[in-house]
């Protein structure tokens, strides 16, 4: 009953919960303010006229480890093209995230503002979770789980 109430927006005693509609494919993305690991704001303007691939991940997730190796390749391949890659890590320890990325040679931009991004892109909280936004700023895909390298590199087509 409680689960149904939480998911369906049914009142629980004095508490009234409202269901929040998840963004749907084709919806315009309302980008939240996002700060990168180095403290600089992620330029929401970068999302204009540029496709965006956002990957939600965690330091302790072995699937994320393999998935992010492909994401790092995508980021390098997208240089100079209208495609941005943004990682949203679930952990809160900036130094641990920096060390993790440096040890692996990953250079794609990363934020700890995953909750705000999740609200804008998808209510799913699984990792890895890959979300694509087209060059017009519209939500395209929400893909849970680890992906093959060819599939991740296929996101380059979003820049065309």
C-alpha positions, 0 to 999 in steps of 0.5 A: 500500500505504501509503495503504491501510494508513493508511486501513484501520488495517493495521500498518506495521512497528512502527507499528500504526495504528487506524482512527478511526470518523467521527461519523455522522448522528444521533450525539451530538456530544461538543463539545471545549473551544473558544476564540474569537479574543478568548480566551474559551471558546465556551460548549459550553452554548450547544450545549444546546437550540440548533442549531449550524452550524459552518463550516470555512474558510480565509482564502485560499479564494475559495469560503469568501469567498462562502460566509462572506458567507452565513454572516454573514447567517445569524448575523445572522438567527439572533439571538434564536433557538436557533441558533448559528453558529461558524466554524473557520478553518484559519489560526493568525494571530489578527490576520490572521483578525481583520483579514479578518473586520473588513474584511468586516463578519463578526461570527460567532464564530470559533475556531482550534480547528478540529482539535478540532472536526474530530475531533468532527464530521467527518474531512473537511478540505476548505474550506468545510465546513459541519456542522449539529447539531440542538437535541438535540445530534446531528450532522445534515449534513456538507456540503463546498463552497460553498453558495448563500445560500438553502441557508445561510439554510435552516439557520434551520429548525434553530431550529424 
